[in-house]
Amino acid sequence: MPALVLLYSAIDSISWVASGEENQKVGKRFQVWVDTWMLQKYPLPCTAVELYAARCGILHTLTPDSDLSEKKNIRRISYAWGAAQQKVLEESIKRVEYPGLVAVHVNDILHSFRNGLADFTEFLETDQVKRGLFVQKAGKHFANMEISVISEFLDSSQKGGI
């Protein structure tokens, strides 16, 4: 579960930084990035909207359930991990005739994301405008402050300067 939280958060984060539209909805930008950078070249047995629904379930409730899966009939992802095989899980789902599930191996999502991210960063090297926007938005994730600035602040506030 922690790995899925980190993975979906990473996709969420990169899709926000990569988005050129300031007011684009979270679901839209997530799905656009997944479709463009992951699924086109590194396909999975699920769709971008299914990954987004899975992301919502995992990040909000730590379950496979989301508003999309409940209200829009989007398939829920059933995960294989470790030595388990996606095909075996898929066959199990078919045999028990449990509708509304799609089997996906966690490593396959990770590989699709990792390779898509590598492709995306290579793309940024060829488009300086998009690279500039990316760097600008990425700078909002973390601020870097020199230790000396913090030390000076603490010293001056301790002496009553602030």
Secondary structure by P-SEA (a helix, b strand, c coil): caaaaaaaaaaaaaaaaacccccccaaaaaaaaaaccccccccccccaaaaaaaaaaaacccccccccccccccbbbbbbcccccaaaaaaaaaaaccccbbbbbaaaaaaaaaaaaaaaaaaaaacaaaaaaaaaaaaaabbbbbaaaaaaaaaaaaaccc
